[in-house]
Amino acid sequence: MNSFFHILSMTLNKKFIIVIIICLTLAAIILFIYFYESKSKQQEQINDYALQVQEIAMLKEGDLMFRKGFGIISDCIARASKERFCVSHVGVLYNDTNKGWMVIHTVSNTLVDIDGMQMDKLDKFVKDSHPNSILVLRYRYANDSSQTAFAEQAYYYLQRKIPFDDAFNINDTSEFYCTEFIRQLFLDVYHTDIYKLN
C-alpha cells in the first residue's frame, strides 16, 4: 500500500512540475510580447518619418504604397515574406478632391479601432511606418486611366466597408487582408492574378 501512495505521489509531483513549467513558459511568452509591443509603441510615438516634397511630387493615383509597420505582427510578416524589401503592409494611393493624398487599405480591428477597409491621410500612413520603409510601386502596364480606375475600385471597396479577413481565406472575397485586397483590384482592373505571376 505504501508503494502505491509513493507512485501516486511521484506521478502527481511530475504532473505538478509539468504544469509549473507550462505556466512559466506562457508567462515568459506573455512578458516578451508585452515588452516587445511596449518598445514598438515607444518607437512609433517618437517616429517623425515623412516623405520629401520631391518624393510626393512623383506619386500617382493608384500607386501601391508598401510599408513596414510597428509591432510584433508587422515584424513577423516582414520576416516571413523573405522578400528583398522589408515590408509588412500595402495600400492604394487615392487622390481625394477635398483631403488630398489618401491611402486606402484594410486592417484588422485587433490592431486599430475600425475593422477592414479604411482611408488614411498619406502623411499618417507614412508616419505609422518604420523610417525609410515606404516602397511605392506602379504596375508596369498601367497608364493614367487604368491607375485612376484602380484607385476608384479601391474607393468602391472602401464604400462597401469590406471587413478584414482574419481567416486569410483567399477564396472568399467578402473579406480582405491587405494583399488579398490588392489582388482583387488587379483582377478587377487588369484581369491579372498577381498571385500567379512569376
Backbone as CSV, one residue per row, in Angstrom:
resi,resn,N_x,N_y,N_z,CA_x,CA_y,CA_z,C_x,C_y,C_z
1,MET,0.818,-1.193,0.000,0.000,0.000,0.000,0.862,1.258,0.000
2,ASN,1.946,1.203,0.766,2.867,2.331,0.825,3.470,2.641,-0.539
3,SER,3.837,1.613,-1.311,4.432,1.833,-2.628,3.416,2.450,-3.595
4,PHE,2.132,2.092,-3.456,1.090,2.691,-4.286,1.018,4.202,-4.065
5,PHE,1.015,4.614,-2.785,0.973,6.043,-2.470,2.253,6.745,-2.906
6,HIS,3.367,6.049,-2.828,4.642,6.623,-3.270,4.612,6.876,-4.786
7,ILE,4.106,5.892,-5.555,3.995,6.039,-7.016,2.993,7.143,-7.355
8,LEU,1.853,7.158,-6.643,0.848,8.199,-6.858,1.426,9.578,-6.562
9,SER,2.180,9.677,-5.494,2.811,10.939,-5.119,3.817,11.389,-6.173
10,MET,4.612,10.463,-6.700,5.596,10.803,-7.742,4.893,11.251,-9.020
11,THR,3.789,10.578,-9.385,3.028,10.942,-10.580,2.434,12.339,-10.429
12,LEU,1.872,12.619,-9.263,1.312,13.949,-9.012,2.400,15.009,-9.025
13,ASN,3.557,14.709,-8.471,4.678,15.655,-8.492,5.126,15.941,-9.916
14,LYS,5.202,14.909,-10.765,5.597,15.102,-12.165,4.573,15.975,-12.883
15,LYS,3.288,15.687,-12.667,2.237,16.491,-13.300,2.296,17.933,-12.807
16,PHE,2.531,18.105,-11.518,2.638,19.445,-10.950,3.818,20.195,-11.569
17,ILE,4.939,19.531,-11.707,6.134,20.153,-12.303,5.864,20.523,-13.755
18,ILE,5.190,19.646,-14.499,4.862,19.941,-15.899,3.941,21.153,-15.983
19,VAL,2.944,21.215,-15.106,2.027,22.366,-15.084,2.793,23.645,-14.764
20,ILE,3.695,23.593,-13.810,4.508,24.768,-13.451,5.358,25.205,-14.636
21,ILE,5.986,24.257,-15.327,6.823,24.588,-16.491,5.978,25.238,-17.585
22,ILE,4.809,24.691,-17.852,3.917,25.269,-18.866,3.501,26.684,-18.466
23,CYS,3.134,26.875,-17.216,2.726,28.209,-16.737,3.873,29.211,-16.840
24,LEU,5.072,28.799,-16.467,6.231,29.696,-16.562,6.549,30.038,-18.015
25,THR,6.429,29.052,-18.901,6.667,29.300,-20.324,5.651,30.298,-20.874
26,LEU,4.375,30.101,-20.550,3.339,31.039,-21.000,3.574,32.437,-20.442
27,ALA,3.947,32.513,-19.179,4.233,33.820,-18.568,5.400,34.495,-19.276
28,ALA,6.432,33.729,-19.620,7.589,34.292,-20.327,7.185,34.806,-21.706
29,ILE,6.349,34.055,-22.414,5.883,34.486,-23.738,5.059,35.768,-23.620
30,ILE,4.161,35.807,-22.657,3.322,36.999,-22.459,4.180,38.213,-22.114
31,LEU,5.153,38.040,-21.243,6.056,39.147,-20.893,6.862,39.606,-22.099
32,PHE,7.350,38.653,-22.894,8.108,39.005,-24.093,7.259,39.860,-25.028
33,ILE,6.030,39.405,-25.305,5.139,40.152,-26.199,4.825,41.527,-25.618
34,TYR,4.567,41.594,-24.325,4.262,42.873,-23.681,5.419,43.862,-23.852
35,PHE,6.637,43.435,-23.530,7.783,44.336,-23.636,8.118,44.666,-25.090
36,TYR,7.944,43.717,-25.995,8.179,43.942,-27.417,7.218,45.005,-27.940
37,GLU,5.936,44.849,-27.609,4.932,45.814,-28.056,5.134,47.181,-27.405
38,SER,5.540,47.204,-26.138,5.812,48.483,-25.461,6.938,49.227,-26.154
39,LYS,7.992,48.507,-26.492,9.122,49.124,-27.195,8.678,49.628,-28.568
40,SER,7.874,48.836,-29.277,7.377,49.253,-30.588,6.509,50.495,-30.487
41,LYS,5.649,50.561,-29.469,4.796,51.744,-29.273,5.645,52.988,-29.013
42,GLN,6.706,52.838,-28.231,7.601,53.971,-27.967,8.252,54.441,-29.262
43,GLN,8.721,53.496,-30.080,9.337,53.856,-31.357,8.331,54.558,-32.261
44,GLU,7.109,54.059,-32.273,6.070,54.644,-33.117,5.732,56.064,-32.678
45,GLN,5.683,56.299,-31.373,5.321,57.618,-30.857,6.374,58.677,-31.165
46,ILE,7.637,58.308,-31.186,8.688,59.299,-31.461,9.049,59.369,-32.940
47,ASN,8.415,58.524,-33.751,8.713,58.480,-35.177,8.236,59.763,-35.861
48,ASP,9.096,60.361,-36.657,8.716,61.560,-37.410,8.963,61.374,-38.910
49,TYR,8.919,60.134,-39.343,9.158,59.806,-40.749,8.108,60.469,-41.635
50,ALA,8.569,61.108,-42.695,7.684,61.748,-43.668,8.347,61.685,-45.037
51,LEU,7.535,61.666,-46.070,8.076,61.708,-47.423,8.541,63.122,-47.741
52,GLN,9.558,63.223,-48.563,10.066,64.519,-49.006,9.138,65.087,-50.090
53,VAL,9.168,66.390,-50.268,8.317,67.064,-51.257,8.550,66.486,-52.648
54,GLN,9.809,66.252,-53.009,10.109,65.712,-54.339,9.609,64.271,-54.492
55,GLU,9.546,63.519,-53.391,9.000,62.157,-53.448,7.488,62.204,-53.662
56,ILE,6.832,63.096,-52.958,5.378,63.241,-53.100,5.020,63.690,-54.515
57,ALA,5.851,64.527,-55.109,5.602,65.026,-56.464,5.624,63.901,-57.506
58,MET,6.292,62.803,-57.216,6.381,61.682,-58.162,5.213,60.703,-58.044
59,LEU,4.378,60.854,-57.020,3.286,59.913,-56.795,2.177,60.079,-57.823
60,LYS,1.497,58.964,-58.105,0.330,58.978,-58.981,-0.792,58.204,-58.308
61,GLU,-1.993,58.681,-58.545,-3.152,57.971,-58.019,-3.118,56.528,-58.519
62,GLY,-3.409,55.587,-57.607,-3.392,54.171,-57.962,-2.071,53.483,-57.670
63,ASP,-1.064,54.254,-57.230,0.212,53.638,-56.843,-0.005,52.730,-55.636
64,LEU,0.792,51.683,-55.554,0.774,50.802,-54.390,1.751,51.346,-53.368
65,MET,1.277,51.515,-52.142,2.088,52.066,-51.054,2.399,50.949,-50.053
66,PHE,3.620,50.440,-50.115,4.054,49.402,-49.178,4.764,50.057,-48.003
67,ARG,4.690,49.404,-46.844,5.388,49.917,-45.671,5.680,48.773,-44.704
68,LYS,6.552,49.054,-43.766,6.761,48.165,-42.628,6.248,48.917,-41.416
69,GLY,5.222,48.360,-40.797,4.640,48.978,-39.618,5.397,48.613,-38.360
70,PHE,4.830,48.992,-37.240,5.433,48.721,-35.934,4.730,47.534,-35.282
71,GLY,5.425,46.858,-34.398,4.832,45.791,-33.604,5.234,44.408,-34.062
72,ILE,4.901,43.466,-33.221,5.327,42.085,-33.438,4.687,41.474,-34.684
73,ILE,3.436,41.832,-34.982,2.769,41.273,-36.159,3.448,41.761,-37.431
74,SER,3.733,43.056,-37.513,4.435,43.593,-38.682,5.813,42.966,-38.833
75,ASP,6.517,42.821,-37.729,7.851,42.219,-37.787,7.783,40.771,-38.257
76,CYS,6.808,40.025,-37.772,6.662,38.620,-38.190,6.324,38.519,-39.677
77,ILE,5.422,39.372,-40.163,5.060,39.361,-41.584,6.274,39.705,-42.438
78,ALA,7.000,40.743,-42.053,8.173,41.164,-42.826,9.227,40.061,-42.876
79,ARG,9.445,39.394,-41.756,10.441,38.312,-41.720,9.973,37.085,-42.495
80,ALA,8.693,36.767,-42.380,8.159,35.565,-43.028,8.136,35.692,-44.546
81,SER,7.985,36.907,-45.055,7.881,37.088,-46.505,9.199,36.811,-47.218
82,LYS,10.308,36.977,-46.540,11.645,36.707,-47.101,11.853,37.414,-48.442
83,GLU,11.295,38.598,-48.547,11.453,39.399,-49.759,12.666,40.310,-49.628
84,ARG,13.073,40.871,-50.735,14.231,41.769,-50.751,13.963,43.033,-49.940
85,PHE,12.728,43.499,-49.984,12.357,44.698,-49.250,11.570,44.297,-48.011
86,CYS,11.874,44.930,-46.913,11.279,44.586,-45.620,9.981,45.379,-45.431
87,VAL,8.862,44.813,-45.907,7.558,45.462,-45.777,6.562,44.475,-45.173
88,SER,5.507,45.027,-44.585,4.507,44.175,-43.940,3.069,44.565,-44.283
89,HIS,2.881,45.619,-45.065,1.523,46.108,-45.324,1.502,46.866,-46.645
90,VAL,0.316,46.938,-47.256,0.179,47.643,-48.531,-1.197,48.296,-48.614
91,GLY,-1.226,49.444,-49.281,-2.470,50.147,-49.553,-2.393,50.788,-50.929
92,VAL,-3.456,51.484,-51.312,-3.551,52.118,-52.632,-3.666,53.625,-52.459
93,LEU,-2.868,54.357,-53.209,-2.895,55.816,-53.158,-4.138,56.332,-53.888
94,TYR,-4.847,57.230,-53.218,-6.093,57.785,-53.742,-6.049,59.296,-53.560
95,ASN,-6.419,60.041,-54.610,-6.412,61.498,-54.530,-7.830,61.996,-54.268
96,ASP,-8.105,62.313,-53.010,-9.411,62.824,-52.612,-9.443,64.323,-52.899
97,THR,-10.472,64.781,-53.610,-10.525,66.189,-54.017,-10.548,67.143,-52.829
98,ASN,-11.089,66.717,-51.686,-11.149,67.581,-50.507,-9.992,67.378,-49.538
99,LYS,-9.499,66.154,-49.436,-8.497,65.833,-48.416,-7.084,65.655,-48.958
100,GLY,-6.922,65.588,-50.265,-5.590,65.380,-50.843,-5.228,63.908,-50.902
101,TRP,-3.925,63.627,-50.819,-3.453,62.248,-50.934,-3.894,61.416,-49.738
102,MET,-4.536,60.292,-50.052,-5.012,59.350,-49.043,-4.528,57.955,-49.431
103,VAL,-4.501,57.055,-48.459,-4.163,55.657,-48.730,-5.337,54.798,-48.273
104,ILE,-5.864,54.011,-49.207,-6.951,53.086,-48.899,-6.322,51.723,-48.635
105,HIS,-6.657,51.156,-47.490,-6.081,49.860,-47.114,-7.033,49.148,-46.170
106,THR,-6.693,47.941,-45.797,-7.523,47.160,-44.884,-6.684,46.660,-43.718
107,VAL,-7.238,46.786,-42.508,-6.520,46.431,-41.281,-7.494,45.727,-40.336
108,SER,-6.979,44.780,-39.584,-7.790,44.056,-38.605,-8.111,44.939,-37.404
109,ASN,-9.293,44.749,-36.831,-9.655,45.512,-35.633,-8.897,45.028,-34.396
110,THR,-8.052,44.032,-34.543,-7.160,43.665,-33.437,-6.005,44.658,-33.334
111,LEU,-5.808,45.460,-34.386,-4.714,46.439,-34.407,-5.205,47.879,-34.341
112,VAL,-6.392,48.144,-34.867,-6.951,49.502,-34.896,-8.428,49.445,-34.512
113,ASP,-9.036,50.613,-34.335,-10.435,50.675,-33.899,-11.430,50.252,-34.977
114,ILE,-11.126,50.544,-36.233,-12.034,50.239,-37.337,-11.584,48.935,-37.983
115,ASP,-12.516,48.020,-38.208,-12.169,46.758,-38.857,-12.297,46.881,-40.366
116,GLY,-11.311,46.377,-41.066,-11.402,46.279,-42.517,-10.981,47.536,-43.247
117,MET,-11.731,47.848,-44.308,-11.372,48.933,-45.212,-11.370,50.276,-44.495
118,GLN,-10.322,51.052,-44.770,-10.209,52.393,-44.208,-9.349,53.270,-45.104
119,MET,-9.451,54.558,-44.873,-8.699,55.522,-45.669,-7.981,56.464,-44.708
120,ASP,-6.658,56.526,-44.846,-5.839,57.402,-44.001,-5.134,58.436,-44.861
121,LYS,-4.883,59.592,-44.268,-4.062,60.589,-44.953,-2.691,59.983,-45.227
122,LEU,-2.103,60.347,-46.349,-0.794,59.814,-46.726,0.233,60.043,-45.627
123,ASP,0.243,61.243,-45.032,1.254,61.517,-44.005,1.080,60.630,-42.774
124,LYS,-0.153,60.267,-42.437,-0.380,59.346,-41.312,0.090,57.939,-41.670
125,PHE,-0.235,57.487,-42.877,0.189,56.161,-43.337,1.712,56.049,-43.288
126,VAL,2.384,57.116,-43.706,3.855,57.131,-43.692,4.372,57.195,-42.263
127,LYS,3.777,58.036,-41.434,4.230,58.172,-40.045,4.079,56.863,-39.275
128,ASP,3.093,56.055,-39.642,2.884,54.756,-38.999,3.833,53.686,-39.544
129,SER,4.864,54.121,-40.255,5.829,53.219,-40.883,7.206,53.394,-40.268
130,HIS,7.982,52.316,-40.299,9.386,52.440,-39.913,10.065,53.419,-40.865
131,PRO,11.000,54.226,-40.373,11.711,55.164,-41.245,12.311,54.466,-42.466
132,ASN,12.129,55.095,-43.606,12.663,54.627,-44.888,12.132,53.263,-45.309
133,SER,10.945,52.904,-44.847,10.378,51.613,-45.252,9.311,51.748,-46.337
134,ILE,8.933,52.968,-46.691,7.913,53.152,-47.729,8.490,52.745,-49.082
135,LEU,7.718,51.929,-49.762,8.082,51.475,-51.102,6.873,51.738,-51.991
136,VAL,7.058,52.509,-53.048,5.964,52.841,-53.960,6.165,52.047,-55.243
137,LEU,5.137,51.297,-55.620,5.200,50.521,-56.854,4.058,50.924,-57.768
138,ARG,4.355,50.893,-59.055,3.362,51.204,-60.079,3.415,50.077,-61.106
139,TYR,2.268,49.537,-61.446,2.198,48.428,-62.395,2.781,48.862,-63.733
140,ARG,3.672,48.059,-64.270,4.388,48.451,-65.490,3.471,48.639,-66.696
141,TYR,2.328,47.968,-66.719,1.410,48.097,-67.850,0.310,49.125,-67.589
142,ALA,0.450,49.881,-66.520,-0.566,50.877,-66.171,-0.396,52.140,-67.004
143,ASN,-1.517,52.808,-67.238,-1.499,54.153,-67.812,-2.348,55.021,-66.889
144,ASP,-2.456,56.296,-67.202,-3.178,57.201,-66.302,-4.618,56.753,-66.051
145,SER,-5.316,56.304,-67.101,-6.720,55.917,-66.910,-6.840,54.624,-66.102
146,SER,-5.940,53.670,-66.302,-6.030,52.430,-65.515,-5.612,52.674,-64.068
147,GLN,-4.661,53.590,-63.857,-4.274,53.945,-62.482,-5.462,54.566,-61.747
148,THR,-6.180,55.452,-62.437,-7.361,56.082,-61.842,-8.442,55.043,-61.576
149,ALA,-8.651,54.133,-62.529,-9.645,53.068,-62.348,-9.279,52.189,-61.154
150,PHE,-7.997,51.934,-60.972,-7.506,51.129,-59.851,-7.856,51.807,-58.526
151,ALA,-7.579,53.119,-58.454,-7.877,53.882,-57.239,-9.383,53.972,-57.001
152,GLU,-10.154,54.169,-58.068,-11.615,54.243,-57.935,-12.199,52.909,-57.463
153,GLN,-11.632,51.812,-57.936,-12.100,50.495,-57.493,-11.758,50.282,-56.018
154,ALA,-10.600,50.773,-55.596,-10.238,50.707,-54.174,-11.248,51.501,-53.348
155,TYR,-11.620,52.676,-53.848,-12.609,53.511,-53.158,-13.970,52.803,-53.096
156,TYR,-14.314,52.095,-54.159,-15.562,51.319,-54.191,-15.590,50.314,-53.033
157,TYR,-14.489,49.588,-52.827,-14.436,48.609,-51.731,-14.445,49.302,-50.366
158,LEU,-13.847,50.477,-50.293,-13.900,51.263,-49.056,-15.353,51.608,-48.722
159,GLN,-16.102,52.082,-49.721,-17.508,52.447,-49.525,-18.351,51.241,-49.108
160,ARG,-17.984,50.065,-49.579,-18.719,48.838,-49.223,-18.362,48.344,-47.824
161,LYS,-17.350,48.957,-47.213,-16.929,48.606,-45.842,-16.627,47.113,-45.699
162,ILE,-15.828,46.608,-46.631,-15.439,45.194,-46.608,-14.639,44.933,-45.332
163,PRO,-15.030,43.942,-44.527,-14.288,43.658,-43.291,-12.933,43.010,-43.565
164,PHE,-12.090,42.991,-42.537,-10.778,42.361,-42.641,-10.941,40.843,-42.602
165,ASP,-10.151,40.162,-43.404,-10.198,38.701,-43.494,-9.242,38.084,-42.475
166,ASP,-9.727,37.914,-41.247,-8.895,37.332,-40.190,-8.566,35.868,-40.444
167,ALA,-9.352,35.202,-41.291,-9.093,33.795,-41.617,-8.071,33.661,-42.748
168,PHE,-7.729,34.774,-43.405,-6.791,34.781,-44.535,-7.211,33.759,-45.593
169,ASN,-8.497,33.791,-45.933,-9.065,32.871,-46.912,-9.081,33.543,-48.278
170,ILE,-8.185,33.126,-49.138,-8.035,33.723,-50.464,-9.243,33.444,-51.364
171,ASN,-10.012,32.411,-51.053,-11.142,32.022,-51.899,-12.433,32.751,-51.554
172,ASP,-12.414,33.584,-50.523,-13.604,34.310,-50.086,-13.356,35.804,-50.259
173,THR,-14.081,36.421,-51.183,-13.863,37.849,-51.443,-14.838,38.742,-50.672
174,SER,-15.534,38.186,-49.694,-16.412,39.018,-48.867,-15.615,39.734,-47.775
175,GLU,-14.362,39.330,-47.592,-13.445,39.953,-46.637,-12.066,39.998,-47.289
176,PHE,-11.259,40.994,-46.894,-9.914,41.131,-47.474,-8.861,41.303,-46.395
177,TYR,-7.712,40.669,-46.563,-6.492,41.107,-45.884,-5.746,41.950,-46.901
178,CYS,-4.679,42.625,-46.518,-4.146,43.699,-47.371,-3.722,43.234,-48.765
179,THR,-2.980,42.134,-48.884,-2.562,41.717,-50.226,-3.703,41.070,-51.003
180,GLU,-4.667,40.508,-50.302,-5.853,39.964,-50.969,-6.654,41.107,-51.607
181,PHE,-6.724,42.235,-50.923,-7.375,43.439,-51.445,-6.691,43.885,-52.739
182,ILE,-5.366,43.938,-52.731,-4.616,44.342,-53.924,-4.824,43.334,-55.049
183,ARG,-4.800,42.049,-54.705,-5.036,41.007,-55.716,-6.396,41.207,-56.380
184,GLN,-7.427,41.491,-55.569,-8.767,41.677,-56.123,-8.810,42.892,-57.049
185,LEU,-8.114,43.953,-56.692,-8.057,45.135,-57.561,-7.400,44.804,-58.901
186,PHE,-6.313,44.031,-58.865,-5.655,43.626,-60.113,-6.586,42.758,-60.958
187,LEU,-7.336,41.872,-60.323,-8.302,41.055,-61.067,-9.386,41.933,-61.681
188,ASP,-9.892,42.899,-60.910,-10.972,43.775,-61.381,-10.532,44.686,-62.522
189,VAL,-9.369,45.305,-62.385,-8.947,46.347,-63.334,-8.086,45.797,-64.467
190,TYR,-7.129,44.943,-64.143,-6.173,44.457,-65.151,-6.437,43.013,-65.579
191,HIS,-7.409,42.366,-64.950,-7.725,40.958,-65.241,-6.475,40.086,-65.127
192,THR,-5.686,40.374,-64.092,-4.426,39.676,-63.847,-4.403,39.195,-62.407
193,ASP,-4.066,37.920,-62.225,-3.945,37.365,-60.878,-2.492,37.499,-60.431
194,ILE,-2.225,38.458,-59.559,-0.842,38.700,-59.136,-0.284,37.541,-58.323
195,TYR,-1.139,36.684,-57.792,-0.641,35.524,-57.045,-0.086,34.458,-57.984
196,LYS,-0.361,34.597,-59.283,0.136,33.616,-60.247,1.247,34.175,-61.128
197,LEU,1.693,35.398,-60.853,2.805,35.975,-61.615,4.119,35.417,-61.095
198,ASN,5.089,35.282,-61.974,6.420,34.798,-61.547,7.240,35.910,-60.977
